[in-house]
Amino acid sequence: MKKTIFFLENRLFFRKFKIFASNERKEKTMSIHTPPIRIDTPYLPFGDMKNAPLYQKDILSVNQFHRRELEAIFAVAHEMEEMVRRIGTFDLLKGKILANLFYEPSTRTSASFTAAMERLGGSVIPINEVRYSSVSKGESLPDTVRTLEAYADVIVLRHPEVGSAALAAQYASKPVINAGDGVGEHPTQALLDLHTIREELKQVDGLTITMVGDLKYGRTVHSLARLLSRFDVRLNYVSPDILPFPEEIMAEVAAKGIPQTQYTNLEAVIGETDVLYVTRVQKERFEDPQAYERVKNAFVITPETMQQAKEEMILMHPLPRVGEISMEVDSDPRAAYFRQVEYGLYVRMALLAMVLGKA
């Protein structure tokens, strides 16, 4: 009996000692562990940057940006890319809420802003089916925006009417980001397009950019041409006769001293092109279905087309494509349109962080 008691006492002692030793090791380990310190950088500082150029600003048009601001946006986009590649998501915008208000169907832009906000640690209110909301009951855009800003810190808006984003911003006290207003502008798309050109070709000045397809209704090319007018570039416009680039935007660009030429034949300029920017013919913009059928396949980029192009050039598309670029071209290293999508994530992360004072 005594031996049994002695054995149990010793076993209990050694168990307590083992636990004590284990805890001591943990305490020692914890005492010497130093969490990594995030270095304060010019682009991702601690706290809010209330004196930053984009803090609490609306993003409505590319005309609001100068080259210095563009450089800052793209520098922050670089930081975002590094952070995503290293750790995936982080809490830069933790506690912030984005309202995604889309009056028109969207896959890429809506998903891109959602991913951007969630990568930054924020939350999203998705409103992609407004026909089922109070809007279908006759609520005005100003009232909808003023309601949503009670729930969110920033509003991303896509609307079928030109000037709708400016109207929303007029009534909102929170920042409004234009995600496309009818056939008007798509500033964040133009910013990611310019960032793609910089990343892929390492320069913008001195390039020849050729835009192909629906240039009349394509808001992406409208914004991109305006943005490119800040650089030393040459612009070519290739389109069917019934879908020319708008004269008023050409006049804006010409006022900046940018050479522009219109064509109806891609072969005339493909050999001199550094950036071939293709857009789909937008069926939803046509009132006459027969007119759409006549021009929908006016320009199709194939491997044979790319054989006529430079070795050092890129092929871009804002997506979705509907036959205007053959899928056989996807394997060509010059096909940059899916890389373009990823660049868009980093640019939109940068814009959200800058507008909300975190970059």
ABEGO torsion letter per residue (X at the ends): XAAAAAAAAAAAAAAAAAAAAAAAAAAAAAAABBBBBBBBBAABBBEBBAABAABGBBBABAAABBAAAAAAAAAAAAAAAAAAAAAGBBAAABGBBBBBBBABBBAAAAAAAAAAAAAAGBBBBBBABAAABAAAAGBBAAAAAAAAAAABABBBBBBABBGAAAAAAAABABBBBBAEBEABBBAAAAAAAAAAAAAAAGBABGBBBBBBEBAAABAAAAAAAAAAAABBBBBBBBBBAABBBBAAAAAAAAAAGBBBBBBABAAAAAAABABBBBBBBBAAABABAAAAAAAAAABBBBAAAAAABBABBBBBBAOBBBGABBAAAAABAABAAAAAAAAAAAAAAAAAAAAAGAX
